[in-house]
Amino acid sequence: MIQSSLAPQKRRGNIGPADFTRRLRGSDIASLSPLEMLYCCVVIVSAYALRGSTGFGGAVAMPLLGLVVPLKILIPVWTLLGITSSATIAGRERNLIDWRAILRMAPACLIGIAIGLYLFKALSARVLAQGLGILVIGYGAHALWSTTRPAGAWQIPPRLVAPVATLLGGAVGTTFGTMASLFFAIYLDALKLAKEHFRATMSAMILVLSAMRGIGYYVVGEFSTDVWVAFAAAFPLMLLGVFIGDRFHADMSETTFKRLVAAILIISGVALLVK
């Protein structure tokens, strides 16, 4: 990691322009080729355009970006992007948020975040990539299969779903930086929330999770120079994607769109495994 190259006396002191430039030139982000940087730009804008127009799409970007950006950098960056993008949606729809549902999920989610932080620190970038690959392949396969099945009613009581789903959401979301919304969706589906309340509450839950795990990453020292540089570059791309998504509605059917997303997840997951 970049911070390991600093002398002990530099870690707590101010970093001069020369030190910052030297660190940036030797960083993983600066080592990306122009083609890889262009690829990242296209993925970020496309993912947030999909999220803005359809409410889904962010999950696709993580494994795709993970093909060229180390997950030890990408996951904290995605957390910062999650905070800013979710705050935009939750702020607009704050009157529709089910705050009782969020309070009920908070204790188990905090435990999950603690587990996720431990795994994130303990696992190497390679193991994280392989784990994310397995996770997205499984999710993509399930999403593809679900498009061929009729929607069924969830029978398990919400009080039993809440602790398990939110524990897994906190742990998986913190370890891999994505897929937490899958478990939160299971919980909110069990509550039978109306569509508009579901969207607003989901955004608020992702905002809360992103903020809590962001604090955790900061405490364990994961916000390196690479992370802040990557976030500064990705932030305007995220805003552009949301702007495009708010004004664009594709003619593609919902079923076709879900199948396309599932196929992309499976392909990117396989690519992560063999990377």
C-alpha positions in Angstrom: 0.0 0.0 0.0 1.1 3.6 -0.6 1.2 4.6 3.1 3.8 1.9 3.9 6.4 3.8 1.9 6.1 6.8 4.3 8.5 7.2 7.1 6.9 7.1 10.6 7.5 10.8 11.1 5.6 11.6 7.9 2.5 9.7 8.7 1.1 12.1 11.2 2.6 15.3 9.8 1.6 17.4 6.8 2.6 16.0 3.4 4.2 18.5 1.1 3.5 18.9 -2.6 6.6 17.0 -3.6 5.7 14.1 -1.4 2.2 14.0 -2.7 3.3 14.1 -6.3 5.9 11.3 -5.7 3.3 9.1 -4.0 0.7 9.8 -6.7 3.2 8.8 -9.5 3.8 5.5 -7.8 0.2 4.8 -7.0 -2.0 2.1 -8.5 -4.4 4.7 -9.9 -1.6 6.6 -11.8 -0.4 3.3 -13.2 -3.7 2.8 -15.2 -3.3 3.1 -18.9 -5.4 5.7 -20.8 -7.6 2.9 -22.2 -8.2 1.6 -18.7 -9.1 5.1 -17.4 -11.5 5.5 -20.3 -13.0 2.1 -19.5 -13.6 3.2 -15.9 -15.2 6.5 -17.0 -17.6 4.6 -19.3 -18.5 2.1 -16.6 -19.2 4.7 -13.9 -21.3 7.0 -16.1 -23.3 4.0 -17.5 -23.9 2.5 -14.0 -25.2 5.7 -12.5 -27.3 6.4 -15.6 -28.9 3.0 -15.2 -29.5 3.7 -11.5 -31.0 7.1 -12.3 -33.3 5.8 -15.0 -34.3 2.4 -13.6 -33.4 2.4 -9.9 -30.8 -0.4 -10.5 -27.4 -0.7 -12.1 -24.8 0.2 -9.5 -24.2 -3.5 -8.7 -22.9 -4.0 -12.2 -20.1 -1.4 -11.9 -18.2 -2.9 -8.9 -17.1 -6.2 -10.6 -16.5 -4.4 -13.9 -14.3 -1.8 -12.3 -12.6 -4.5 -10.2 -11.1 -5.9 -13.4 -8.7 -2.9 -13.6 -8.8 -1.2 -10.1 -7.6 -3.0 -7.0 -10.5 -3.7 -4.6 -8.6 -2.4 -1.7 -8.9 1.1 -3.4 -12.2 0.6 -5.2 -14.3 -0.5 -2.2 -13.6 2.7 -0.1 -14.2 4.8 -3.2 -17.5 3.1 -3.9 -18.5 3.8 -0.3 -17.9 7.5 -0.8 -19.9 7.5 -4.0 -22.6 5.5 -2.3 -22.9 8.2 0.4 -23.2 11.1 -2.1 -25.5 9.4 -4.5 -27.9 7.9 -1.9 -28.0 11.3 -0.1 -29.3 12.8 -3.2 -32.2 10.3 -3.6 -33.0 10.1 0.1 -33.0 13.9 0.5 -35.6 14.2 -2.3 -37.8 11.4 -0.9 -37.2 11.8 2.9 -40.9 12.1 3.6 -41.4 8.6 2.2 -38.7 6.9 4.3 -39.8 4.2 6.8 -37.5 5.2 9.7 -38.8 2.4 12.0 -37.6 -0.2 9.5 -34.2 1.5 9.5 -34.0 1.6 13.3 -34.9 -2.1 13.5 -32.1 -3.0 11.1 -29.4 -0.9 12.7 -28.1 -3.2 15.5 -27.6 -6.3 13.3 -26.2 -4.2 10.5 -23.5 -2.7 12.9 -22.5 -6.3 13.8 -22.3 -7.1 10.1 -20.1 -4.0 9.5 -17.7 -5.1 12.2 -17.4 -8.6 10.6 -17.0 -7.0 7.2 -14.2 -4.6 8.4 -12.3 -7.6 9.9 -12.6 -9.6 6.6 -11.6 -6.5 4.5 -8.5 -6.0 6.5 -7.6 -9.7 6.7 -8.1 -10.7 3.1 -5.8 -9.7 0.2 -7.0 -7.9 -2.9 -6.8 -11.1 -4.8 -8.9 -13.1 -2.4 -11.4 -10.2 -2.3 -11.6 -10.2 -6.1 -12.3 -14.0 -6.1 -14.9 -13.7 -3.4 -16.6 -10.9 -5.2 -16.5 -13.0 -8.4 -18.3 -15.9 -6.7 -20.8 -13.6 -5.1 -21.8 -11.8 -8.3 -22.0 -15.0 -10.2 -24.3 -16.5 -7.7 -26.4 -13.3 -7.6 -26.4 -13.0 -11.4 -27.6 -16.6 -11.7 -30.3 -16.1 -9.2 -31.4 -12.9 -10.9 -31.5 -14.6 -14.3 -33.5 -17.5 -12.9 -36.0 -15.2 -11.2 -36.9 -13.6 -14.5 -38.4 -17.0 -15.6 -40.4 -17.5 -12.4 -43.6 -15.8 -11.2 -43.2 -13.5 -8.2 -44.2 -15.3 -5.1 -45.4 -13.9 -1.7 -42.8 -13.8 1.1 -44.1 -15.8 4.0 -41.4 -15.4 6.7 -42.3 -12.8 9.3 -40.3 -9.6 9.0 -39.1 -9.8 12.6 -37.3 -13.0 11.7 -36.0 -11.7 8.3 -34.7 -8.4 9.7 -31.7 -9.6 11.8 -30.4 -12.2 9.3 -30.8 -10.0 6.2 -29.3 -6.8 7.7 -26.4 -8.8 9.3 -25.6 -10.2 5.9 -26.1 -6.8 4.3 -23.7 -5.1 6.6 -21.1 -7.9 6.4 -21.2 -8.4 2.6 -21.5 -4.7 1.8 -18.5 -3.8 3.9 -16.3 -6.7 2.7 -17.0 -6.3 -1.0 -18.5 -2.8 -1.3 -21.6 -4.0 -3.0 -24.6 -6.4 -2.9 -25.9 -5.1 0.5 -29.0 -3.9 -1.3 -29.9 -7.5 -2.2 -30.3 -8.4 1.5 -32.0 -5.1 2.4 -34.4 -5.7 -0.5 -35.4 -9.1 1.1 -36.1 -7.3 4.4 -38.1 -4.5 2.9 -40.0 -7.0 0.7 -41.0 -8.8 3.8 -42.4 -5.6 5.2 -44.6 -5.2 2.0 -43.8 -1.5 1.6 -45.4 0.4 -1.3 -43.1 1.0 -4.3 -42.4 4.7 -3.5 -41.7 3.9 0.2 -39.5 0.9 -0.8 -37.3 3.1 -3.0 -36.9 5.9 -0.5 -36.2 3.5 2.4 -33.7 1.5 0.4 -31.8 4.7 -0.5 -31.8 5.7 3.2 -30.6 2.3 4.3 -27.8 2.3 1.8 -26.9 5.8 2.9 -26.7 4.7 6.6 -24.7 1.7 5.7 -22.3 3.6 3.5 -21.8 6.3 6.2 -21.1 3.7 9.0 -18.7 1.6 6.9 -17.0 4.8 5.7 -16.3 5.6 9.3 -15.0 2.1 9.8 -12.7 2.3 6.8 -11.4 5.6 8.1 -10.7 4.2 11.6 -8.7 1.3 10.2 -6.7 3.6 7.8 -8.1 2.6 4.4 -8.6 6.1 3.0 -5.3 6.4 1.3 -4.2 9.0 -1.3 -5.3 6.6 -4.1 -8.8 6.5 -2.6 -9.2 10.3 -2.5 -7.7 10.8 -5.9 -10.0 8.1 -7.4 -13.1 9.5 -5.6 -12.3 13.1 -6.9 -12.1 11.7 -10.4 -15.2 9.5 -10.1 -17.5 12.1 -8.4 -18.2 14.3 -11.4 -18.7 11.1 -13.5 -21.3 9.9 -11.0 -23.1 13.2 -11.2 -23.1 13.0 -15.0 -24.5 9.5 -14.9 -27.3 10.5 -12.5 -28.1 13.5 -14.7 -28.4 11.4 -17.8 -30.4 8.7 -16.0 -32.9 11.2 -14.7 -33.6 12.3 -18.3 -33.4 9.0 -20.1 -35.8 6.1 -20.1 -34.9 3.2 -22.3 -37.5 1.4 -24.4 -36.1 -2.0 -23.2 -38.6 -4.0 -21.2 -38.0 -4.6 -17.5 -37.5 -8.3 -18.0 -35.0 -7.9 -20.8 -33.1 -5.3 -18.8 -32.9 -7.6 -15.7 -31.7 -10.4 -17.9 -29.0 -8.2 -19.4 -27.8 -7.1 -16.0 -27.7 -10.7 -14.8 -25.7 -11.8 -17.8 -23.2 -8.9 -17.3 -22.8 -9.8 -13.6 -22.1 -13.5 -14.4 -19.6 -12.6 -17.1 -17.8 -10.1 -14.9 -17.8 -12.5 -12.0 -16.1 -15.2 -14.1 -13.6 -12.6 -15.3 -12.8 -11.7 -11.7 -12.2 -15.3 -10.8 -9.7 -15.8 -13.6 -8.1 -12.4 -13.4 
